[in-house]
Amino acid sequence: MKLNNKNKWQCALELDIERNIVDGDPSNLREAIQNGADLRIHTRFQHNEHIDTTSNNDELILEAAEFRTTYLIDNKWVAGIMTLRQPTSPPFAEFNQR
């Protein structure tokens, strides 16, 4: 199946580490959300700065966060809610019956 150009993934807005616009435009993001697009945010962070601040592990973690519930507020602001999330590490305790 061949997708037409309308169905290809596009980055509507890209920000740098200081949240300055690198590519795209906020109006592109607003229009995409208004038209039902998925909202996904690609992030990079160090393990010991975000997941476990007591760890010596400074491994760079790449994450694509998916916000399945999105809102366009006053035709100006985009908001997203992460409705599904996996834990960053498995629970330490074993699963027990209640």
Secondary structure, 3 states (H helix, E strand, C coil): CCCCHHHCCCCCEEECCCCCEEEECHHHHHHHHHCCCCEEEEEEEEHHHHCCCCCCCCCEEEEEEEECEEEEECCCEEEEECCCCCCCCCCCCCCCCC
